[in-house]
Amino acid sequence: AFGEHVWYIHGLMWAFFHLFKWWDIIAILPLTLILTFIVWKFKNNTIGIILHFLINGIGLIPIVIGIIS
């Protein structure tokens, strides 16, 4: 519906969705814009899923290690 402008509209919407982490919005905004641009450019949601998993998974590793030990 928004043509080639859709990626940054979606990026801003994803950043707004993450406002519950208001203290981290400066870091989240570029990530949401980059992620939505890559998904839009390659027309492939799998890339977005993998990148989102990697971004969140890095922070999950210490938590899992702490739970295991």
Gaussian input, Z-matrix of N, CA and C with variables (Angstrom, degrees):
# hf/3-21g

backbone

0 1
 N
 C     1     B1
 C     2     B2     1     A1
 N     3     B3     2     A2     1     D1
 C     4     B4     3     A3     2     D2
 C     5     B5     4     A4     3     D3
 N     6     B6     5     A5     4     D4
 C     7     B7     6     A6     5     D5
 C     8     B8     7     A7     6     D6
 N     9     B9     8     A8     7     D7
 C    10    B10     9     A9     8     D8
 C    11    B11    10    A10     9     D9
 N    12    B12    11    A11    10    D10
 C    13    B13    12    A12    11    D11
 C    14    B14    13    A13    12    D12
 N    15    B15    14    A14    13    D13
 C    16    B16    15    A15    14    D14
 C    17    B17    16    A16    15    D15
 N    18    B18    17    A17    16    D16
 C    19    B19    18    A18    17    D17
 C    20    B20    19    A19    18    D18
 N    21    B21    20    A20    19    D19
 C    22    B22    21    A21    20    D20
 C    23    B23    22    A22    21    D21
 N    24    B24    23    A23    22    D22
 C    25    B25    24    A24    23    D23
 C    26    B26    25    A25    24    D24
 N    27    B27    26    A26    25    D25
 C    28    B28    27    A27    26    D26
 C    29    B29    28    A28    27    D27
 N    30    B30    29    A29    28    D28
 C    31    B31    30    A30    29    D29
 C    32    B32    31    A31    30    D30
 N    33    B33    32    A32    31    D31
 C    34    B34    33    A33    32    D32
 C    35    B35    34    A34    33    D33
 N    36    B36    35    A35    34    D34
 C    37    B37    36    A36    35    D35
 C    38    B38    37    A37    36    D36
 N    39    B39    38    A38    37    D37
 C    40    B40    39    A39    38    D38
 C    41    B41    40    A40    39    D39
 N    42    B42    41    A41    40    D40
 C    43    B43    42    A42    41    D41
 C    44    B44    43    A43    42    D42
 N    45    B45    44    A44    43    D43
 C    46    B46    45    A45    44    D44
 C    47    B47    46    A46    45    D45
 N    48    B48    47    A47    46    D46
 C    49    B49    48    A48    47    D47
 C    50    B50    49    A49    48    D48
 N    51    B51    50    A50    49    D49
 C    52    B52    51    A51    50    D50
 C    53    B53    52    A52    51    D51
 N    54    B54    53    A53    52    D52
 C    55    B55    54    A54    53    D53
 C    56    B56    55    A55    54    D54
 N    57    B57    56    A56    55    D55
 C    58    B58    57    A57    56    D56
 C    59    B59    58    A58    57    D57
 N    60    B60    59    A59    58    D58
 C    61    B61    60    A60    59    D59
 C    62    B62    61    A61    60    D60
 N    63    B63    62    A62    61    D61
 C    64    B64    63    A63    62    D62
 C    65    B65    64    A64    63    D63
 N    66    B66    65    A65    64    D64
 C    67    B67    66    A66    65    D65
 C    68    B68    67    A67    66    D66
 N    69    B69    68    A68    67    D67
 C    70    B70    69    A69    68    D68
 C    71    B71    70    A70    69    D69
 N    72    B72    71    A71    70    D70
 C    73    B73    72    A72    71    D71
 C    74    B74    73    A73    72    D72
 N    75    B75    74    A74    73    D73
 C    76    B76    75    A75    74    D74
 C    77    B77    76    A76    75    D75
 N    78    B78    77    A77    76    D76
 C    79    B79    78    A78    77    D77
 C    80    B80    79    A79    78    D78
 N    81    B81    80    A80    79    D79
 C    82    B82    81    A81    80    D80
 C    83    B83    82    A82    81    D81
 N    84    B84    83    A83    82    D82
 C    85    B85    84    A84    83    D83
 C    86    B86    85    A85    84    D84
 N    87    B87    86    A86    85    D85
 C    88    B88    87    A87    86    D86
 C    89    B89    88    A88    87    D87
 N    90    B90    89    A89    88    D88
 C    91    B91    90    A90    89    D89
 C    92    B92    91    A91    90    D90
 N    93    B93    92    A92    91    D91
 C    94    B94    93    A93    92    D92
 C    95    B95    94    A94    93    D93
 N    96    B96    95    A95    94    D94
 C    97    B97    96    A96    95    D95
 C    98    B98    97    A97    96    D96
 N    99    B99    98    A98    97    D97
 C   100   B100    99    A99    98    D98
 C   101   B101   100   A100    99    D99
 N   102   B102   101   A101   100   D100
 C   103   B103   102   A102   101   D101
 C   104   B104   103   A103   102   D102
 N   105   B105   104   A104   103   D103
 C   106   B106   105   A105   104   D104
 C   107   B107   106   A106   105   D105
 N   108   B108   107   A107   106   D106
 C   109   B109   108   A108   107   D107
 C   110   B110   109   A109   108   D108
 N   111   B111   110   A110   109   D109
 C   112   B112   111   A111   110   D110
 C   113   B113   112   A112   111   D111
 N   114   B114   113   A113   112   D112
 C   115   B115   114   A114   113   D113
 C   116   B116   115   A115   114   D114
 N   117   B117   116   A116   115   D115
 C   118   B118   117   A117   116   D116
 C   119   B119   118   A118   117   D117
 N   120   B120   119   A119   118   D118
 C   121   B121   120   A120   119   D119
 C   122   B122   121   A121   120   D120
 N   123   B123   122   A122   121   D121
 C   124   B124   123   A123   122   D122
 C   125   B125   124   A124   123   D123
 N   126   B126   125   A125   124   D124
 C   127   B127   126   A126   125   D125
 C   128   B128   127   A127   126   D126
 N   129   B129   128   A128   127   D127
 C   130   B130   129   A129   128   D128
 C   131   B131   130   A130   129   D129
 N   132   B132   131   A131   130   D130
 C   133   B133   132   A132   131   D131
 C   134   B134   133   A133   132   D132
 N   135   B135   134   A134   133   D133
 C   136   B136   135   A135   134   D134
 C   137   B137   136   A136   135   D135
 N   138   B138   137   A137   136   D136
 C   139   B139   138   A138   137   D137
 C   140   B140   139   A139   138   D138
 N   141   B141   140   A140   139   D139
 C   142   B142   141   A141   140   D140
 C   143   B143   142   A142   141   D141
 N   144   B144   143   A143   142   D142
 C   145   B145   144   A144   143   D143
 C   146   B146   145   A145   144   D144
 N   147   B147   146   A146   145   D145
 C   148   B148   147   A147   146   D146
 C   149   B149   148   A148   147   D147
 N   150   B150   149   A149   148   D148
 C   151   B151   150   A150   149   D149
 C   152   B152   151   A151   150   D150
 N   153   B153   152   A152   151   D151
 C   154   B154   153   A153   152   D152
 C   155   B155   154   A154   153   D153
 N   156   B156   155   A155   154   D154
 C   157   B157   156   A156   155   D155
 C   158   B158   157   A157   156   D156
 N   159   B159   158   A158   157   D157
 C   160   B160   159   A159   158   D158
 C   161   B161   160   A160   159   D159
 N   162   B162   161   A161   160   D160
 C   163   B163   162   A162   161   D161
 C   164   B164   163   A163   162   D162
 N   165   B165   164   A164   163   D163
 C   166   B166   165   A165   164   D164
 C   167   B167   166   A166   165   D165
 N   168   B168   167   A167   166   D166
 C   169   B169   168   A168   167   D167
 C   170   B170   169   A169   168   D168
 N   171   B171   170   A170   169   D169
 C   172   B172   171   A171   170   D170
 C   173   B173   172   A172   171   D171
 N   174   B174   173   A173   172   D172
 C   175   B175   174   A174   173   D173
 C   176   B176   175   A175   174   D174
 N   177   B177   176   A176   175   D175
 C   178   B178   177   A177   176   D176
 C   179   B179   178   A178   177   D177
 N   180   B180   179   A179   178   D178
 C   181   B181   180   A180   179   D179
 C   182   B182   181   A181   180   D180
 N   183   B183   182   A182   181   D181
 C   184   B184   183   A183   182   D182
 C   185   B185   184   A184   183   D183
 N   186   B186   185   A185   184   D184
 C   187   B187   186   A186   185   D185
 C   188   B188   187   A187   186   D186
 N   189   B189   188   A188   187   D187
 C   190   B190   189   A189   188   D188
 C   191   B191   190   A190   189   D189
 N   192   B192   191   A191   190   D190
 C   193   B193   192   A192   191   D191
 C   194   B194   193   A193   192   D192
 N   195   B195   194   A194   193   D193
 C   196   B196   195   A195   194   D194
 C   197   B197   196   A196   195   D195
 N   198   B198   197   A197   196   D196
 C   199   B199   198   A198   197   D197
 C   200   B200   199   A199   198   D198
 N   201   B201   200   A200   199   D199
 C   202   B202   201   A201   200   D200
 C   203   B203   202   A202   201   D201
 N   204   B204   203   A203   202   D202
 C   205   B205   204   A204   203   D203
 C   206   B206   205   A205   204   D204

   B1=1.4429
   B2=1.5355
   B3=1.3242
   B4=1.4568
   B5=1.5234
   B6=1.3247
   B7=1.4542
   B8=1.5140
   B9=1.3148
   B10=1.4662
   B11=1.5253
   B12=1.3132
   B13=1.4713
   B14=1.5288
   B15=1.3081
   B16=1.4586
   B17=1.5253
   B18=1.3095
   B19=1.4714
   B20=1.5112
   B21=1.3340
   B22=1.4608
   B23=1.5222
   B24=1.3192
   B25=1.4693
   B26=1.5271
   B27=1.3315
   B28=1.4629
   B29=1.5238
   B30=1.3391
   B31=1.4646
   B32=1.5137
   B33=1.3280
   B34=1.4670
   B35=1.5280
   B36=1.3415
   B37=1.4611
   B38=1.5261
   B39=1.3368
   B40=1.4592
   B41=1.5236
   B42=1.3277
   B43=1.4687
   B44=1.5326
   B45=1.3286
   B46=1.4623
   B47=1.5250
   B48=1.3288
   B49=1.4601
   B50=1.5285
   B51=1.3268
   B52=1.4648
   B53=1.5392
   B54=1.3118
   B55=1.4673
   B56=1.5225
   B57=1.3278
   B58=1.4647
   B59=1.5246
   B60=1.3268
   B61=1.4700
   B62=1.5344
   B63=1.3137
   B64=1.4640
   B65=1.5208
   B66=1.3253
   B67=1.4573
   B68=1.5320
   B69=1.3183
   B70=1.4602
   B71=1.5341
   B72=1.3251
   B73=1.4639
   B74=1.5290
   B75=1.3314
   B76=1.4719
   B77=1.5307
   B78=1.3055
   B79=1.4635
   B80=1.5246
   B81=1.3050
   B82=1.4652
   B83=1.5242
   B84=1.3208
   B85=1.4685
   B86=1.5258
   B87=1.3328
   B88=1.4692
   B89=1.5330
   B90=1.3260
   B91=1.4601
   B92=1.5239
   B93=1.3273
   B94=1.4636
   B95=1.5274
   B96=1.3218
   B97=1.4685
   B98=1.5258
   B99=1.3161
   B100=1.4651
   B101=1.5316
   B102=1.3201
   B103=1.4609
   B104=1.5283
   B105=1.3235
   B106=1.4605
   B107=1.5310
   B108=1.3288
   B109=1.4607
   B110=1.5208
   B111=1.3236
   B112=1.4655
   B113=1.5280
   B114=1.3190
   B115=1.4678
   B116=1.5195
   B117=1.3316
   B118=1.4647
   B119=1.5195
   B120=1.3105
   B121=1.4645
   B122=1.5280
   B123=1.3278
   B124=1.4592
   B125=1.5283
   B126=1.3508
   B127=1.4686
   B128=1.5303
   B129=1.3366
   B130=1.4579
   B131=1.5346
   B132=1.3234
   B133=1.4673
   B134=1.5214
   B135=1.3189
   B136=1.4644
   B137=1.5156
   B138=1.3126
   B139=1.4644
   B140=1.5285
   B141=1.3130
   B142=1.4604
   B143=1.5150
   B144=1.3229
   B145=1.4641
   B146=1.5238
   B147=1.3329
   B148=1.4631
   B149=1.5252
   B150=1.3275
   B151=1.4644
   B152=1.5235
   B153=1.3219
   B154=1.4614
   B155=1.5252
   B156=1.3282
   B157=1.4598
   B158=1.5285
   B159=1.3280
   B160=1.4586
   B161=1.5276
   B162=1.3264
   B163=1.4679
   B164=1.5284
   B165=1.3300
   B166=1.4634
   B167=1.5190
   B168=1.3178
   B169=1.4583
   B170=1.5139
   B171=1.3209
   B172=1.4661
   B173=1.5235
   B174=1.3113
   B175=1.4609
   B176=1.5124
   B177=1.3157
   B178=1.4639
   B179=1.5302
   B180=1.3137
   B181=1.4708
   B182=1.5364
   B183=1.3551
   B184=1.4756
   B185=1.5268
   B186=1.3254
   B187=1.4652
   B188=1.5229
   B189=1.3141
   B190=1.4707
   B191=1.5187
   B192=1.3283
   B193=1.4722
   B194=1.5236
   B195=1.3298
   B196=1.4713
   B197=1.5160
   B198=1.3161
   B199=1.4547
   B200=1.5246
   B201=1.3279
   B202=1.4609
   B203=1.5236
   B204=1.3293
   B205=1.4778
   B206=1.4894
   A1=111.17
   A2=118.57
   A3=121.49
   A4=112.88
   A5=117.29
   A6=121.12
   A7=112.78
   A8=115.19
   A9=118.97
   A10=113.39
   A11=117.97
   A12=121.75
   A13=112.42
   A14=115.97
   A15=120.30
   A16=112.48
   A17=118.80
   A18=120.33
   A19=111.67
   A20=119.58
   A21=117.10
   A22=112.18
   A23=118.00
   A24=119.76
   A25=109.15
   A26=116.90
   A27=120.43
   A28=111.27
   A29=116.96
   A30=120.35
   A31=112.44
   A32=116.33
   A33=120.12
   A34=111.34
   A35=116.15
   A36=119.17
   A37=110.71
   A38=118.01
   A39=120.62
   A40=110.57
   A41=116.75
   A42=119.20
   A43=109.71
   A44=117.55
   A45=121.53
   A46=110.36
   A47=117.04
   A48=121.69
   A49=111.10
   A50=116.95
   A51=121.67
   A52=112.69
   A53=118.39
   A54=121.19
   A55=113.64
   A56=117.40
   A57=118.46
   A58=109.88
   A59=117.04
   A60=121.86
   A61=107.69
   A62=117.08
   A63=122.70
   A64=112.89
   A65=118.11
   A66=121.26
   A67=111.63
   A68=117.44
   A69=122.04
   A70=112.58
   A71=117.29
   A72=120.75
   A73=112.31
   A74=118.17
   A75=121.05
   A76=110.06
   A77=117.85
   A78=121.31
   A79=111.52
   A80=117.64
   A81=121.49
   A82=111.68
   A83=118.38
   A84=121.34
   A85=112.82
   A86=120.59
   A87=117.92
   A88=112.80
   A89=116.65
   A90=119.45
   A91=111.85
   A92=117.09
   A93=119.72
   A94=110.41
   A95=117.61
   A96=120.02
   A97=111.28
   A98=117.12
   A99=120.84
   A100=110.34
   A101=116.04
   A102=120.53
   A103=111.35
   A104=117.48
   A105=119.63
   A106=111.35
   A107=117.99
   A108=119.73
   A109=110.70
   A110=117.50
   A111=121.06
   A112=110.68
   A113=117.02
   A114=120.65
   A115=109.77
   A116=117.76
   A117=121.31
   A118=111.37
   A119=117.29
   A120=122.19
   A121=111.82
   A122=116.70
   A123=120.45
   A124=113.02
   A125=117.18
   A126=122.33
   A127=111.06
   A128=114.99
   A129=120.12
   A130=109.43
   A131=116.28
   A132=120.79
   A133=112.87
   A134=117.36
   A135=120.69
   A136=110.86
   A137=117.35
   A138=121.42
   A139=109.84
   A140=117.06
   A141=121.17
   A142=112.86
   A143=116.02
   A144=120.12
   A145=110.37
   A146=116.61
   A147=120.67
   A148=111.20
   A149=118.08
   A150=120.57
   A151=111.29
   A152=117.18
   A153=120.46
   A154=110.41
   A155=116.64
   A156=120.51
   A157=111.00
   A158=117.12
   A159=120.01
   A160=111.80
   A161=116.81
   A162=120.54
   A163=110.38
   A164=117.20
   A165=120.49
   A166=111.95
   A167=117.21
   A168=121.23
   A169=113.05
   A170=117.32
   A171=120.68
   A172=110.08
   A173=117.35
   A174=120.52
   A175=113.32
   A176=116.38
   A177=120.87
   A178=112.28
   A179=117.24
   A180=121.53
   A181=112.04
   A182=120.00
   A183=118.29
   A184=113.05
   A185=117.23
   A186=119.69
   A187=109.87
   A188=116.54
   A189=120.65
   A190=110.35
   A191=117.25
   A192=120.77
   A193=110.08
   A194=116.96
   A195=120.78
   A196=112.21
   A197=117.77
   A198=121.25
   A199=110.58
   A200=116.14
   A201=120.76
   A202=111.71
   A203=116.17
   A204=118.62
   A205=112.12
   D1=-30.87
   D2=-176.95
   D3=-104.78
   D4=4.97
   D5=177.33
   D6=64.51
   D7=-135.18
   D8=-176.59
   D9=-77.17
   D10=-2.73
   D11=177.87
   D12=-92.21
   D13=-3.16
   D14=-173.97
   D15=-62.38
   D16=-33.16
   D17=-174.49
   D18=-65.08
   D19=-41.59
   D20=-179.62
   D21=-80.21
   D22=-23.68
   D23=172.97
   D24=-66.38
   D25=-45.21
   D26=177.26
   D27=-65.46
   D28=-38.67
   D29=177.24
   D30=-60.46
   D31=-43.26
   D32=177.68
   D33=-66.68
   D34=-37.35
   D35=178.34
   D36=-66.19
   D37=-39.68
   D38=177.73
   D39=-66.61
   D40=-38.72
   D41=176.74
   D42=-62.87
   D43=-42.52
   D44=177.91
   D45=-61.66
   D46=-39.08
   D47=178.17
   D48=-61.10
   D49=-29.24
   D50=-178.43
   D51=-93.78
   D52=15.59
   D53=-179.14
   D54=-64.82
   D55=-14.96
   D56=176.12
   D57=-62.67
   D58=-20.18
   D59=173.75
   D60=-103.87
   D61=56.95
   D62=-172.87
   D63=-56.55
   D64=-29.36
   D65=-179.04
   D66=-72.44
   D67=-15.07
   D68=-175.54
   D69=-112.95
   D70=9.08
   D71=-173.22
   D72=-64.83
   D73=-29.30
   D74=178.20
   D75=-63.79
   D76=-35.66
   D77=178.21
   D78=-82.18
   D79=-31.42
   D80=-176.57
   D81=-74.67
   D82=-38.29
   D83=-175.77
   D84=-57.57
   D85=-50.80
   D86=178.37
   D87=-62.46
   D88=-36.24
   D89=179.24
   D90=-64.75
   D91=-41.58
   D92=179.49
   D93=-67.12
   D94=-37.95
   D95=178.77
   D96=-67.89
   D97=-43.99
   D98=179.52
   D99=-64.58
   D100=-45.57
   D101=-178.18
   D102=-62.02
   D103=-46.00
   D104=-179.49
   D105=-69.36
   D106=-32.78
   D107=176.76
   D108=-64.87
   D109=-44.95
   D110=-179.41
   D111=-62.93
   D112=-43.93
   D113=179.06
   D114=-63.48
   D115=-42.84
   D116=179.47
   D117=-65.83
   D118=-43.28
   D119=-177.02
   D120=-62.93
   D121=-45.01
   D122=-177.42
   D123=-92.89
   D124=-4.88
   D125=-179.51
   D126=52.07
   D127=46.92
   D128=-174.34
   D129=-144.75
   D130=111.24
   D131=179.71
   D132=-71.18
   D133=-23.60
   D134=-179.58
   D135=-60.17
   D136=-38.80
   D137=177.29
   D138=-59.18
   D139=-44.91
   D140=178.82
   D141=-63.41
   D142=-40.09
   D143=179.08
   D144=-64.23
   D145=-45.51
   D146=-179.55
   D147=-65.08
   D148=-45.19
   D149=179.64
   D150=-64.04
   D151=-40.72
   D152=178.45
   D153=-63.51
   D154=-41.26
   D155=176.96
   D156=-62.62
   D157=-43.02
   D158=179.69
   D159=-64.89
   D160=-43.21
   D161=-179.77
   D162=-62.66
   D163=-45.92
   D164=-179.78
   D165=-79.11
   D166=-31.62
   D167=-177.16
   D168=-66.67
   D169=-32.90
   D170=178.65
   D171=-60.35
   D172=-41.88
   D173=178.42
   D174=-74.78
   D175=-20.01
   D176=-179.06
   D177=-79.84
   D178=-26.40
   D179=-177.39
   D180=-56.68
   D181=-51.32
   D182=179.40
   D183=-62.57
   D184=-32.25
   D185=179.18
   D186=-66.43
   D187=-45.65
   D188=179.81
   D189=-63.60
   D190=-42.99
   D191=178.33
   D192=-61.45
   D193=-41.15
   D194=178.71
   D195=-65.09
   D196=-37.02
   D197=179.27
   D198=-70.18
   D199=-41.34
   D200=-178.58
   D201=-66.53
   D202=-39.82
   D203=-176.32
   D204=-92.42

